[in-house]
């Protein structure tokens, strides 16, 4: 049974809270995420899946998915594109691909700085 977007958002927050940095509980997070039918185009859901993969020690499995999404970034999601690059960087770092992680970090920083600059223009 599909969950409403409100229920999915609540479960995603709960899954993230189930994995605090000091004492990860990836099994609890996995149990919370398993019944969800996460949309492939939902950046928050993808971030949650990346976080889970990192905590479970399998970042190499999620890296291709992140690269696929970021190969054709949605301009309407500029902030999330930068965030997804941050997650890619973290996954690459955990997977011990330092060169790729550094490049992803440069791209993330550039995209987020551009987003911040554009946001300031809109606000002023």
Biopython code that builds the backbone (N, CA, C, O; Angstrom):
import numpy as np
from Bio.PDB.StructureBuilder import StructureBuilder

atoms = [
    (1, "UNK", "N", (0.841, -1.183, 0.000)),
    (1, "UNK", "CA", (0.000, 0.000, 0.000)),
    (1, "UNK", "C", (0.883, 1.242, 0.000)),
    (1, "UNK", "O", (1.808, 1.357, 0.804)),
    (2, "UNK", "N", (0.593, 2.160, -0.898)),
    (2, "UNK", "CA", (1.370, 3.401, -0.984)),
    (2, "UNK", "C", (1.045, 4.301, 0.195)),
    (2, "UNK", "O", (-0.105, 4.409, 0.622)),
    (3, "UNK", "N", (2.075, 4.936, 0.704)),
    (3, "UNK", "CA", (1.920, 5.886, 1.807)),
    (3, "UNK", "C", (1.697, 7.280, 1.224)),
    (3, "UNK", "O", (2.144, 7.579, 0.117)),
    (4, "UNK", "N", (0.997, 8.130, 1.985)),
    (4, "UNK", "CA", (0.825, 9.510, 1.564)),
    (4, "UNK", "C", (2.166, 10.216, 1.676)),
    (4, "UNK", "O", (3.067, 9.731, 2.361)),
    (5, "UNK", "N", (2.308, 11.353, 1.014)),
    (5, "UNK", "CA", (3.582, 12.072, 1.068)),
    (5, "UNK", "C", (3.888, 12.521, 2.494)),
    (5, "UNK", "O", (5.053, 12.565, 2.888)),
    (6, "UNK", "N", (2.860, 12.856, 3.272)),
    (6, "UNK", "CA", (3.059, 13.241, 4.669)),
    (6, "UNK", "C", (3.592, 12.057, 5.479)),
    (6, "UNK", "O", (4.522, 12.210, 6.271)),
    (7, "UNK", "N", (3.003, 10.883, 5.279)),
    (7, "UNK", "CA", (3.465, 9.682, 5.982)),
    (7, "UNK", "C", (4.881, 9.319, 5.573)),
    (7, "UNK", "O", (5.688, 8.932, 6.417)),
    (8, "UNK", "N", (5.196, 9.440, 4.274)),
    (8, "UNK", "CA", (6.543, 9.125, 3.796)),
    (8, "UNK", "C", (7.558, 10.077, 4.404)),
    (8, "UNK", "O", (8.629, 9.654, 4.838)),
    (9, "UNK", "N", (7.221, 11.369, 4.437)),
    (9, "UNK", "CA", (8.141, 12.356, 5.010)),
    (9, "UNK", "C", (8.394, 12.062, 6.483)),
    (9, "UNK", "O", (9.527, 12.153, 6.958)),
    (10, "UNK", "N", (7.329, 11.708, 7.204)),
    (10, "UNK", "CA", (7.476, 11.358, 8.624)),
    (10, "UNK", "C", (8.378, 10.138, 8.794)),
    (10, "UNK", "O", (9.252, 10.137, 9.661)),
    (11, "UNK", "N", (8.181, 9.110, 7.985)),
    (11, "UNK", "CA", (8.995, 7.899, 8.085)),
    (11, "UNK", "C", (10.443, 8.162, 7.683)),
    (11, "UNK", "O", (11.359, 7.578, 8.263)),
    (12, "UNK", "N", (10.661, 9.034, 6.696)),
    (12, "UNK", "CA", (12.022, 9.369, 6.313)),
    (12, "UNK", "C", (12.742, 10.096, 7.449)),
    (12, "UNK", "O", (13.907, 9.814, 7.730)),
    (13, "UNK", "N", (12.038, 11.046, 8.109)),
    (13, "UNK", "CA", (12.637, 11.725, 9.257)),
    (13, "UNK", "C", (12.937, 10.730, 10.369)),
    (13, "UNK", "O", (13.999, 10.787, 10.989)),
    (14, "UNK", "N", (12.011, 9.829, 10.620)),
    (14, "UNK", "CA", (12.200, 8.823, 11.660)),
    (14, "UNK", "C", (13.378, 7.913, 11.338)),
    (14, "UNK", "O", (14.137, 7.538, 12.232)),
    (15, "UNK", "N", (13.534, 7.557, 10.066)),
    (15, "UNK", "CA", (14.660, 6.711, 9.661)),
    (15, "UNK", "C", (15.979, 7.431, 9.886)),
    (15, "UNK", "O", (16.946, 6.831, 10.353)),
    (16, "UNK", "N", (16.020, 8.707, 9.558)),
    (16, "UNK", "CA", (17.254, 9.474, 9.791)),
    (16, "UNK", "C", (17.541, 9.577, 11.278)),
    (16, "UNK", "O", (18.696, 9.482, 11.693)),
    (17, "UNK", "N", (16.509, 9.769, 12.085)),
    (17, "UNK", "CA", (16.707, 9.866, 13.533)),
    (17, "UNK", "C", (17.104, 8.527, 14.138)),
    (17, "UNK", "O", (17.662, 8.484, 15.235)),
    (18, "UNK", "N", (16.826, 7.450, 13.442)),
    (18, "UNK", "CA", (17.193, 6.119, 13.937)),
    (18, "UNK", "C", (18.674, 5.851, 13.747)),
    (18, "UNK", "O", (19.195, 4.847, 14.233)),
    (19, "UNK", "N", (19.354, 6.743, 13.041)),
    (19, "UNK", "CA", (20.770, 6.529, 12.750)),
    (19, "UNK", "C", (21.608, 7.720, 13.208)),
    (19, "UNK", "O", (22.282, 8.341, 12.386)),
    (20, "UNK", "N", (21.583, 8.056, 14.508)),
    (20, "UNK", "CA", (22.411, 9.172, 14.962)),
    (20, "UNK", "C", (23.888, 8.821, 14.821)),
    (20, "UNK", "O", (24.260, 7.651, 14.920)),
    (21, "UNK", "N", (24.739, 9.834, 14.588)),
    (21, "UNK", "CA", (26.156, 9.548, 14.361)),
    (21, "UNK", "C", (26.838, 8.779, 15.490)),
    (21, "UNK", "O", (27.726, 7.968, 15.224)),
    (22, "UNK", "N", (26.447, 9.010, 16.732)),
    (22, "UNK", "CA", (27.133, 8.361, 17.842)),
    (22, "UNK", "C", (26.825, 6.867, 17.937)),
    (22, "UNK", "O", (27.691, 6.077, 18.313)),
    (23, "UNK", "N", (25.612, 6.484, 17.600)),
    (23, "UNK", "CA", (25.212, 5.080, 17.733)),
    (23, "UNK", "C", (24.306, 4.700, 16.569)),
    (23, "UNK", "O", (23.086, 4.672, 16.728)),
    (24, "UNK", "N", (24.877, 4.408, 15.403)),
    (24, "UNK", "CA", (24.050, 4.097, 14.235)),
    (24, "UNK", "C", (23.203, 2.845, 14.424)),
    (24, "UNK", "O", (23.631, 1.865, 15.033)),
    (25, "UNK", "N", (22.018, 2.904, 13.896)),
    (25, "UNK", "CA", (21.134, 1.752, 13.896)),
    (25, "UNK", "C", (20.608, 1.559, 12.477)),
    (25, "UNK", "O", (19.427, 1.782, 12.214)),
    (26, "UNK", "N", (21.490, 1.142, 11.559)),
    (26, "UNK", "CA", (21.049, 1.015, 10.168)),
    (26, "UNK", "C", (19.977, -0.043, 9.981)),
    (26, "UNK", "O", (19.188, 0.039, 9.039)),
    (27, "UNK", "N", (19.934, -1.032, 10.855)),
    (27, "UNK", "CA", (18.912, -2.070, 10.719)),
    (27, "UNK", "C", (17.526, -1.494, 11.006)),
    (27, "UNK", "O", (16.558, -1.825, 10.321)),
    (28, "UNK", "N", (17.433, -0.631, 12.021)),
    (28, "UNK", "CA", (16.150, 0.012, 12.328)),
    (28, "UNK", "C", (15.753, 0.944, 11.179)),
    (28, "UNK", "O", (14.596, 0.974, 10.760)),
    (29, "UNK", "N", (16.726, 1.698, 10.681)),
    (29, "UNK", "CA", (16.443, 2.595, 9.558)),
    (29, "UNK", "C", (15.990, 1.799, 8.342)),
    (29, "UNK", "O", (15.042, 2.187, 7.660)),
    (30, "UNK", "N", (16.665, 0.690, 8.071)),
    (30, "UNK", "CA", (16.290, -0.147, 6.922)),
    (30, "UNK", "C", (14.879, -0.688, 7.093)),
    (30, "UNK", "O", (14.116, -0.751, 6.128)),
    (31, "UNK", "N", (14.527, -1.077, 8.309)),
    (31, "UNK", "CA", (13.185, -1.601, 8.563)),
    (31, "UNK", "C", (12.129, -0.521, 8.336)),
    (31, "UNK", "O", (11.035, -0.815, 7.855)),
    (32, "UNK", "N", (12.449, 0.716, 8.676)),
    (32, "UNK", "CA", (11.506, 1.813, 8.458)),
    (32, "UNK", "C", (11.373, 2.166, 6.973)),
    (32, "UNK", "O", (10.292, 2.527, 6.506)),
    (33, "UNK", "N", (12.486, 2.058, 6.238)),
    (33, "UNK", "CA", (12.473, 2.443, 4.826)),
    (33, "UNK", "C", (11.920, 1.354, 3.913)),
    (33, "UNK", "O", (11.386, 1.652, 2.845)),
    (34, "UNK", "N", (12.044, 0.104, 4.325)),
    (34, "UNK", "CA", (11.664, -1.026, 3.465)),
    (34, "UNK", "C", (10.241, -0.925, 2.905)),
    (34, "UNK", "O", (10.057, -1.152, 1.709)),
    (35, "UNK", "N", (9.219, -0.591, 3.718)),
    (35, "UNK", "CA", (7.861, -0.576, 3.164)),
    (35, "UNK", "C", (7.547, 0.634, 2.297)),
    (35, "UNK", "O", (6.497, 0.680, 1.656)),
    (36, "UNK", "N", (8.442, 1.610, 2.270)),
    (36, "UNK", "CA", (8.183, 2.810, 1.482)),
    (36, "UNK", "C", (8.462, 2.554, 0.008)),
    (36, "UNK", "O", (9.390, 1.831, -0.354)),
    (37, "UNK", "N", (7.661, 3.146, -0.804)),
    (37, "UNK", "CA", (7.891, 3.115, -2.248)),
    (37, "UNK", "C", (8.419, 4.495, -2.604)),
    (37, "UNK", "O", (7.658, 5.394, -2.962)),
    (38, "UNK", "N", (9.746, 4.650, -2.499)),
    (38, "UNK", "CA", (10.351, 5.953, -2.692)),
    (38, "UNK", "C", (10.413, 6.295, -4.173)),
    (38, "UNK", "O", (10.790, 5.468, -5.004)),
    (39, "UNK", "N", (10.036, 7.529, -4.485)),
    (39, "UNK", "CA", (10.088, 7.988, -5.864)),
    (39, "UNK", "C", (11.533, 8.201, -6.276)),
    (39, "UNK", "O", (12.326, 8.760, -5.518)),
    (40, "UNK", "N", (11.866, 7.764, -7.457)),
    (40, "UNK", "CA", (13.231, 7.918, -7.963)),
    (40, "UNK", "C", (13.603, 9.386, -8.117)),
    (40, "UNK", "O", (14.781, 9.736, -8.057)),
    (41, "UNK", "N", (12.604, 10.251, -8.315)),
    (41, "UNK", "CA", (12.880, 11.668, -8.526)),
    (41, "UNK", "C", (12.745, 12.498, -7.254)),
    (41, "UNK", "O", (12.679, 13.725, -7.332)),
    (42, "UNK", "N", (12.704, 11.869, -6.103)),
    (42, "UNK", "CA", (12.577, 12.566, -4.828)),
    (42, "UNK", "C", (13.971, 12.709, -4.215)),
    (42, "UNK", "O", (14.522, 11.734, -3.705)),
    (43, "UNK", "N", (14.553, 13.930, -4.261)),
    (43, "UNK", "CA", (15.922, 14.082, -3.779)),
    (43, "UNK", "C", (16.080, 13.787, -2.290)),
    (43, "UNK", "O", (17.127, 13.295, -1.870)),
    (44, "UNK", "N", (15.067, 14.077, -1.494)),
    (44, "UNK", "CA", (15.154, 13.810, -0.053)),
    (44, "UNK", "C", (15.171, 12.300, 0.195)),
    (44, "UNK", "O", (15.907, 11.819, 1.056)),
    (45, "UNK", "N", (14.376, 11.571, -0.547)),
    (45, "UNK", "CA", (14.380, 10.113, -0.420)),
    (45, "UNK", "C", (15.731, 9.547, -0.843)),
    (45, "UNK", "O", (16.257, 8.635, -0.206)),
    (46, "UNK", "N", (16.289, 10.098, -1.926)),
    (46, "UNK", "CA", (17.596, 9.632, -2.394)),
    (46, "UNK", "C", (18.670, 9.932, -1.351)),
    (46, "UNK", "O", (19.534, 9.091, -1.097)),
    (47, "UNK", "N", (18.627, 11.119, -0.744)),
    (47, "UNK", "CA", (19.583, 11.455, 0.316)),
    (47, "UNK", "C", (19.491, 10.438, 1.454)),
    (47, "UNK", "O", (20.510, 10.006, 1.992)),
    (48, "UNK", "N", (18.279, 10.064, 1.811)),
    (48, "UNK", "CA", (18.076, 9.099, 2.885)),
    (48, "UNK", "C", (18.665, 7.737, 2.509)),
    (48, "UNK", "O", (19.290, 7.070, 3.334)),
    (49, "UNK", "N", (18.460, 7.337, 1.264)),
    (49, "UNK", "CA", (19.014, 6.057, 0.803)),
    (49, "UNK", "C", (20.545, 6.089, 0.808)),
    (49, "UNK", "O", (21.187, 5.098, 1.157)),
    (50, "UNK", "N", (21.123, 7.220, 0.424)),
    (50, "UNK", "CA", (22.582, 7.349, 0.431)),
    (50, "UNK", "C", (23.102, 7.251, 1.859)),
    (50, "UNK", "O", (24.072, 6.542, 2.125)),
    (51, "UNK", "N", (22.460, 7.960, 2.771)),
    (51, "UNK", "CA", (22.863, 7.937, 4.179)),
    (51, "UNK", "C", (22.801, 6.507, 4.717)),
    (51, "UNK", "O", (23.710, 6.055, 5.413)),
    (52, "UNK", "N", (21.732, 5.815, 4.392)),
    (52, "UNK", "CA", (21.586, 4.427, 4.835)),
    (52, "UNK", "C", (22.706, 3.563, 4.251)),
    (52, "UNK", "O", (23.301, 2.757, 4.966)),
    (53, "UNK", "N", (22.994, 3.724, 2.970)),
    (53, "UNK", "CA", (24.055, 2.930, 2.329)),
    (53, "UNK", "C", (25.404, 3.205, 2.983)),
    (53, "UNK", "O", (26.194, 2.282, 3.185)),
    (54, "UNK", "N", (25.672, 4.452, 3.312)),
    (54, "UNK", "CA", (26.934, 4.800, 3.971)),
    (54, "UNK", "C", (27.013, 4.134, 5.335)),
    (54, "UNK", "O", (28.030, 3.533, 5.682)),
    (55, "UNK", "N", (25.937, 4.240, 6.109)),
    (55, "UNK", "CA", (25.946, 3.647, 7.452)),
    (55, "UNK", "C", (26.049, 2.126, 7.417)),
    (55, "UNK", "O", (26.619, 1.516, 8.322)),
    (56, "UNK", "N", (25.499, 1.521, 6.376)),
    (56, "UNK", "CA", (25.557, 0.069, 6.250)),
    (56, "UNK", "C", (26.864, -0.395, 5.613)),
    (56, "UNK", "O", (27.072, -1.594, 5.429)),
    (57, "UNK", "N", (27.750, 0.550, 5.274)),
    (57, "UNK", "CA", (29.041, 0.191, 4.720)),
    (57, "UNK", "C", (28.998, -0.275, 3.273)),
    (57, "UNK", "O", (29.852, -1.047, 2.839)),
    (58, "UNK", "N", (28.008, 0.190, 2.532)),
    (58, "UNK", "CA", (27.901, -0.196, 1.124)),
    (58, "UNK", "C", (27.721, 1.036, 0.224)),
    (58, "UNK", "O", (26.793, 1.087, -0.583)),
    (59, "UNK", "N", (28.618, 2.031, 0.367)),
    (59, "UNK", "CA", (28.470, 3.249, -0.434)),
    (59, "UNK", "C", (28.659, 3.014, -1.928)),
    (59, "UNK", "O", (28.075, 3.727, -2.744)),
    (60, "UNK", "N", (29.469, 2.022, -2.295)),
    (60, "UNK", "CA", (29.727, 1.769, -3.720)),
    (60, "UNK", "C", (28.446, 1.402, -4.471)),
    (60, "UNK", "O", (28.362, 1.600, -5.683)),
    (61, "UNK", "N", (27.451, 0.869, -3.762)),
    (61, "UNK", "CA", (26.202, 0.478, -4.418)),
    (61, "UNK", "C", (25.336, 1.675, -4.790)),
    (61, "UNK", "O", (24.557, 1.598, -5.740)),
    (62, "UNK", "N", (25.458, 2.784, -4.056)),
    (62, "UNK", "CA", (24.588, 3.937, -4.308)),
    (62, "UNK", "C", (25.259, 4.975, -5.215)),
    (62, "UNK", "O", (24.574, 5.812, -5.803)),
    (63, "UNK", "N", (26.591, 4.929, -5.333)),
    (63, "UNK", "CA", (27.320, 5.921, -6.128)),
    (63, "UNK", "C", (26.838, 5.973, -7.580)),
    (63, "UNK", "O", (26.629, 7.072, -8.095)),
    (64, "UNK", "N", (26.651, 4.839, -8.267)),
    (64, "UNK", "CA", (26.164, 4.926, -9.658)),
    (64, "UNK", "C", (24.808, 5.621, -9.776)),
    (64, "UNK", "O", (24.574, 6.358, -10.734)),
    (65, "UNK", "N", (23.920, 5.395, -8.819)),
    (65, "UNK", "CA", (22.595, 6.047, -8.846)),
    (65, "UNK", "C", (22.743, 7.555, -8.708)),
    (65, "UNK", "O", (22.092, 8.315, -9.424)),
    (66, "UNK", "N", (23.595, 7.986, -7.790)),
    (66, "UNK", "CA", (23.825, 9.421, -7.624)),
    (66, "UNK", "C", (24.420, 10.032, -8.890)),
    (66, "UNK", "O", (24.002, 11.106, -9.324)),
    (67, "UNK", "N", (25.390, 9.350, -9.476)),
    (67, "UNK", "CA", (26.007, 9.854, -10.705)),
    (67, "UNK", "C", (24.988, 9.951, -11.828)),
    (67, "UNK", "O", (25.019, 10.892, -12.621)),
    (68, "UNK", "N", (24.088, 8.979, -11.897)),
    (68, "UNK", "CA", (23.034, 8.982, -12.920)),
    (68, "UNK", "C", (22.130, 10.197, -12.758)),
    (68, "UNK", "O", (21.824, 10.880, -13.735)),
    (69, "UNK", "N", (21.705, 10.466, -11.539)),
    (69, "UNK", "CA", (20.825, 11.609, -11.270)),
    (69, "UNK", "C", (21.545, 12.916, -11.576)),
    (69, "UNK", "O", (20.969, 13.832, -12.163)),
    (70, "UNK", "N", (22.814, 12.995, -11.170)),
    (70, "UNK", "CA", (23.568, 14.236, -11.339)),
    (70, "UNK", "C", (24.099, 14.441, -12.754)),
    (70, "UNK", "O", (24.542, 15.541, -13.086)),
    (71, "UNK", "N", (24.064, 13.413, -13.590)),
    (71, "UNK", "CA", (24.497, 13.558, -14.978)),
    (71, "UNK", "C", (23.572, 14.499, -15.745)),
    (71, "UNK", "O", (24.001, 15.211, -16.653)),
    (72, "UNK", "N", (22.296, 14.490, -15.364)),
    (72, "UNK", "CA", (21.307, 15.374, -15.979)),
    (72, "UNK", "C", (20.528, 16.056, -14.859)),
    (72, "UNK", "O", (19.358, 15.741, -14.641)),
    (73, "UNK", "N", (21.167, 16.992, -14.143)),
    (73, "UNK", "CA", (20.505, 17.617, -12.995)),
    (73, "UNK", "C", (19.300, 18.460, -13.410)),
    (73, "UNK", "O", (19.317, 19.124, -14.447)),
    (74, "UNK", "N", (18.280, 18.421, -12.601)),
    (74, "UNK", "CA", (17.077, 19.210, -12.830)),
    (74, "UNK", "C", (17.354, 20.645, -12.385)),
    (74, "UNK", "O", (17.602, 20.871, -11.201)),
    (75, "UNK", "N", (17.321, 21.625, -13.300)),
    (75, "UNK", "CA", (17.609, 23.014, -12.927)),
    (75, "UNK", "C", (16.671, 23.548, -11.844)),
    (75, "UNK", "O", (17.054, 24.428, -11.074)),
    (76, "UNK", "N", (15.468, 23.031, -11.781)),
    (76, "UNK", "CA", (14.510, 23.486, -10.772)),
    (76, "UNK", "C", (14.905, 23.032, -9.367)),
    (76, "UNK", "O", (14.387, 23.547, -8.375)),
    (77, "UNK", "N", (15.812, 22.076, -9.286)),
    (77, "UNK", "CA", (16.239, 21.546, -7.984)),
    (77, "UNK", "C", (17.683, 21.933, -7.685)),
    (77, "UNK", "O", (18.443, 21.126, -7.150)),
    (78, "UNK", "N", (18.062, 23.156, -8.023)),
    (78, "UNK", "CA", (19.468, 23.552, -7.918)),
    (78, "UNK", "C", (20.050, 23.329, -6.532)),
    (78, "UNK", "O", (21.179, 22.851, -6.417)),
    (79, "UNK", "N", (19.321, 23.657, -5.484)),
    (79, "UNK", "CA", (19.828, 23.433, -4.124)),
    (79, "UNK", "C", (20.036, 21.944, -3.871)),
    (79, "UNK", "O", (21.067, 21.539, -3.335)),
    (80, "UNK", "N", (19.065, 21.141, -4.255)),
    (80, "UNK", "CA", (19.172, 19.691, -4.037)),
    (80, "UNK", "C", (20.285, 19.066, -4.873)),
    (80, "UNK", "O", (20.914, 18.098, -4.446)),
    (81, "UNK", "N", (20.529, 19.614, -6.057)),
    (81, "UNK", "CA", (21.630, 19.099, -6.867)),
    (81, "UNK", "C", (22.947, 19.264, -6.116)),
    (81, "UNK", "O", (23.766, 18.345, -6.087)),
    (82, "UNK", "N", (23.153, 20.427, -5.511)),
    (82, "UNK", "CA", (24.351, 20.655, -4.712)),
    (82, "UNK", "C", (24.419, 19.723, -3.521)),
    (82, "UNK", "O", (25.479, 19.186, -3.201)),
    (83, "UNK", "N", (23.282, 19.532, -2.864)),
    (83, "UNK", "CA", (23.235, 18.606, -1.726)),
    (83, "UNK", "C", (23.546, 17.179, -2.159)),
    (83, "UNK", "O", (24.275, 16.464, -1.471)),
    (84, "UNK", "N", (22.997, 16.763, -3.292)),
    (84, "UNK", "CA", (23.261, 15.405, -3.778)),
    (84, "UNK", "C", (24.743, 15.223, -4.111)),
    (84, "UNK", "O", (25.294, 14.139, -3.917)),
    (85, "UNK", "N", (25.388, 16.281, -4.612)),
    (85, "UNK", "CA", (26.831, 16.190, -4.857)),
    (85, "UNK", "C", (27.593, 16.042, -3.537)),
    (85, "UNK", "O", (28.592, 15.326, -3.468)),
    (86, "UNK", "N", (27.114, 16.722, -2.494)),
    (86, "UNK", "CA", (27.727, 16.546, -1.169)),
    (86, "UNK", "C", (27.620, 15.084, -0.739)),
    (86, "UNK", "O", (28.596, 14.503, -0.263)),
    (87, "UNK", "N", (26.435, 14.486, -0.906)),
    (87, "UNK", "CA", (26.237, 13.085, -0.528)),
    (87, "UNK", "C", (27.109, 12.166, -1.376)),
    (87, "UNK", "O", (27.653, 11.182, -0.876)),
    (88, "UNK", "N", (27.238, 12.493, -2.668)),
    (88, "UNK", "CA", (28.110, 11.712, -3.545)),
    (88, "UNK", "C", (29.540, 11.777, -3.031)),
    (88, "UNK", "O", (30.232, 10.761, -2.971)),
    (89, "UNK", "N", (29.974, 12.962, -2.665)),
    (89, "UNK", "CA", (31.320, 13.134, -2.134)),
    (89, "UNK", "C", (31.529, 12.269, -0.899)),
    (89, "UNK", "O", (32.556, 11.602, -0.768)),
    (90, "UNK", "N", (30.565, 12.280, -0.003)),
    (90, "UNK", "CA", (30.694, 11.499, 1.232)),
    (90, "UNK", "C", (30.755, 10.006, 0.905)),
    (90, "UNK", "O", (31.586, 9.280, 1.451)),
    (91, "UNK", "N", (29.881, 9.557, 0.024)),
    (91, "UNK", "CA", (29.875, 8.137, -0.353)),
    (91, "UNK", "C", (31.208, 7.754, -1.004)),
    (91, "UNK", "O", (31.751, 6.685, -0.726)),
    (92, "UNK", "N", (31.731, 8.619, -1.861)),
    (92, "UNK", "CA", (33.001, 8.330, -2.521)),
    (92, "UNK", "C", (34.146, 8.297, -1.500)),
    (92, "UNK", "O", (35.058, 7.476, -1.598)),
    (93, "UNK", "N", (34.081, 9.191, -0.536)),
    (93, "UNK", "CA", (35.115, 9.220, 0.501)),
    (93, "UNK", "C", (35.093, 7.938, 1.329)),
    (93, "UNK", "O", (36.142, 7.361, 1.614)),
    (94, "UNK", "N", (33.905, 7.497, 1.710)),
    (94, "UNK", "CA", (33.772, 6.264, 2.482)),
    (94, "UNK", "C", (34.208, 5.064, 1.643)),
    (94, "UNK", "O", (34.751, 4.095, 2.174)),
    (95, "UNK", "N", (33.970, 5.133, 0.339)),
    (95, "UNK", "CA", (34.380, 4.057, -0.566)),
    (95, "UNK", "C", (35.861, 4.165, -0.936)),
    (95, "UNK", "O", (36.349, 3.402, -1.769)),
    (96, "UNK", "N", (36.564, 5.095, -0.329)),
    (96, "UNK", "CA", (38.002, 5.315, -0.501)),
    (96, "UNK", "C", (38.361, 5.676, -1.947)),
    (96, "UNK", "O", (39.290, 5.118, -2.532)),
    (97, "UNK", "N", (37.603, 6.618, -2.501)),
    (97, "UNK", "CA", (37.916, 7.169, -3.818)),
    (97, "UNK", "C", (38.145, 8.662, -3.608)),
    (97, "UNK", "O", (37.299, 9.489, -3.949)),
    (98, "UNK", "N", (39.302, 8.991, -3.043)),
    (98, "UNK", "CA", (39.587, 10.370, -2.627)),
    (98, "UNK", "C", (39.580, 11.361, -3.789)),
    (98, "UNK", "O", (39.075, 12.474, -3.647)),
    (99, "UNK", "N", (40.133, 10.970, -4.931)),
    (99, "UNK", "CA", (40.165, 11.877, -6.079)),
    (99, "UNK", "C", (38.769, 12.263, -6.536)),
    (99, "UNK", "O", (38.483, 13.439, -6.762)),
    (100, "UNK", "N", (37.904, 11.273, -6.669)),
    (100, "UNK", "CA", (36.522, 11.539, -7.078)),
    (100, "UNK", "C", (35.800, 12.341, -6.005)),
    (100, "UNK", "O", (35.009, 13.230, -6.321)),
    (101, "UNK", "N", (36.065, 12.035, -4.737)),
    (101, "UNK", "CA", (35.420, 12.750, -3.631)),
    (101, "UNK", "C", (35.804, 14.231, -3.661)),
    (101, "UNK", "O", (34.954, 15.095, -3.447)),
    (102, "UNK", "N", (37.075, 14.526, -3.924)),
    (102, "UNK", "CA", (37.515, 15.925, -3.988)),
    (102, "UNK", "C", (36.845, 16.657, -5.143)),
    (102, "UNK", "O", (36.437, 17.808, -4.991)),
    (103, "UNK", "N", (36.727, 16.006, -6.292)),
    (103, "UNK", "CA", (36.070, 16.627, -7.448)),
    (103, "UNK", "C", (34.582, 16.863, -7.165)),
    (103, "UNK", "O", (34.044, 17.918, -7.502)),
    (104, "UNK", "N", (33.927, 15.889, -6.552)),
    (104, "UNK", "CA", (32.507, 16.050, -6.206)),
    (104, "UNK", "C", (32.323, 17.198, -5.224)),
    (104, "UNK", "O", (31.357, 17.955, -5.319)),
    (105, "UNK", "N", (33.262, 17.327, -4.272)),
    (105, "UNK", "CA", (33.182, 18.413, -3.294)),
    (105, "UNK", "C", (33.330, 19.770, -3.995)),
    (105, "UNK", "O", (32.604, 20.712, -3.676)),
    (106, "UNK", "N", (34.261, 19.873, -4.944)),
    (106, "UNK", "CA", (34.425, 21.137, -5.689)),
    (106, "UNK", "C", (33.143, 21.487, -6.442)),
    (106, "UNK", "O", (32.708, 22.639, -6.440)),
    (107, "UNK", "N", (32.544, 20.491, -7.082)),
    (107, "UNK", "CA", (31.297, 20.739, -7.825)),
    (107, "UNK", "C", (30.170, 21.116, -6.875)),
    (107, "UNK", "O", (29.404, 22.036, -7.164)),
    (108, "UNK", "N", (30.055, 20.424, -5.750)),
    (108, "UNK", "CA", (28.998, 20.723, -4.779)),
    (108, "UNK", "C", (29.141, 22.155, -4.271)),
    (108, "UNK", "O", (28.172, 22.912, -4.212)),
    (109, "UNK", "N", (30.360, 22.503, -3.908)),
    (109, "UNK", "CA", (30.605, 23.848, -3.387)),
    (109, "UNK", "C", (30.263, 24.905, -4.433)),
    (109, "UNK", "O", (29.623, 25.909, -4.118)),
    (110, "UNK", "N", (30.683, 24.685, -5.659)),
    (110, "UNK", "CA", (30.399, 25.624, -6.737)),
    (110, "UNK", "C", (28.897, 25.783, -6.957)),
    (110, "UNK", "O", (28.395, 26.900, -7.086)),
    (111, "UNK", "N", (28.188, 24.663, -6.999)),
    (111, "UNK", "CA", (26.733, 24.719, -7.227)),
    (111, "UNK", "C", (26.016, 25.396, -6.061)),
    (111, "UNK", "O", (25.102, 26.193, -6.271)),
    (112, "UNK", "N", (26.424, 25.083, -4.845)),
    (112, "UNK", "CA", (25.754, 25.684, -3.679)),
    (112, "UNK", "C", (26.082, 27.169, -3.559)),
    (112, "UNK", "O", (25.222, 27.956, -3.163)),
    (113, "UNK", "N", (27.314, 27.570, -3.895)),
    (113, "UNK", "CA", (27.658, 28.989, -3.887)),
    (113, "UNK", "C", (26.850, 29.748, -4.932)),
    (113, "UNK", "O", (26.383, 30.856, -4.671)),
    (114, "UNK", "N", (26.682, 29.154, -6.120)),
    (114, "UNK", "CA", (25.879, 29.784, -7.168)),
    (114, "UNK", "C", (24.421, 29.912, -6.716)),
    (114, "UNK", "O", (23.780, 30.935, -6.956)),
    (115, "UNK", "N", (23.907, 28.877, -6.066)),
    (115, "UNK", "CA", (22.534, 28.916, -5.559)),
    (115, "UNK", "C", (22.389, 30.031, -4.525)),
    (115, "UNK", "O", (21.410, 30.777, -4.549)),
    (116, "UNK", "N", (23.353, 30.143, -3.626)),
    (116, "UNK", "CA", (23.309, 31.181, -2.589)),
    (116, "UNK", "C", (23.356, 32.571, -3.217)),
    (116, "UNK", "O", (22.610, 33.463, -2.814)),
    (117, "UNK", "N", (24.223, 32.750, -4.193)),
    (117, "UNK", "CA", (24.334, 34.040, -4.879)),
    (117, "UNK", "C", (23.016, 34.410, -5.567)),
    (117, "UNK", "O", (22.554, 35.547, -5.474)),
    (118, "UNK", "N", (22.424, 33.441, -6.252)),
    (118, "UNK", "CA", (21.144, 33.681, -6.931)),
    (118, "UNK", "C", (20.039, 33.977, -5.919)),
    (118, "UNK", "O", (19.195, 34.841, -6.157)),
    (119, "UNK", "N", (20.041, 33.275, -4.810)),
    (119, "UNK", "CA", (19.024, 33.497, -3.766)),
    (119, "UNK", "C", (19.140, 34.896, -3.202)),
    (119, "UNK", "O", (18.127, 35.542, -2.936)),
    (120, "UNK", "N", (20.349, 35.371, -3.017)),
    (120, "UNK", "CA", (20.558, 36.738, -2.503)),
    (120, "UNK", "C", (20.021, 37.772, -3.472)),
    (120, "UNK", "O", (19.456, 38.783, -3.055)),
    (121, "UNK", "N", (20.195, 37.525, -4.782)),
    (121, "UNK", "CA", (19.674, 38.447, -5.797)),
    (121, "UNK", "C", (18.151, 38.516, -5.716)),
    (121, "UNK", "O", (17.566, 39.596, -5.804)),
    (122, "UNK", "N", (17.532, 37.384, -5.553)),
    (122, "UNK", "CA", (16.062, 37.312, -5.498)),
    (122, "UNK", "C", (15.546, 38.036, -4.263)),
    (122, "UNK", "O", (14.546, 38.751, -4.328)),
    (123, "UNK", "N", (16.237, 37.849, -3.130)),
    (123, "UNK", "CA", (15.799, 38.451, -1.866)),
    (123, "UNK", "C", (15.956, 39.969, -1.891)),
    (123, "UNK", "O", (15.114, 40.689, -1.355)),
    (124, "UNK", "N", (17.045, 40.464, -2.518)),
    (124, "UNK", "CA", (17.275, 41.919, -2.506)),
    (124, "UNK", "C", (16.536, 42.664, -3.566)),
    (124, "UNK", "O", (16.650, 43.886, -3.655)),
]
sb = StructureBuilder()
sb.init_structure("model")
sb.init_model(0)
sb.init_chain("A")
sb.init_seg("    ")
for serial, (resi, resn, name, xyz) in enumerate(atoms, 1):
    if name == "N":
        sb.init_residue(resn, " ", resi, " ")
    sb.init_atom(name, np.array(xyz, "f"), 0.0, 1.0, " ", f" {name:<3s}", serial, name[0])
structure = sb.get_structure()
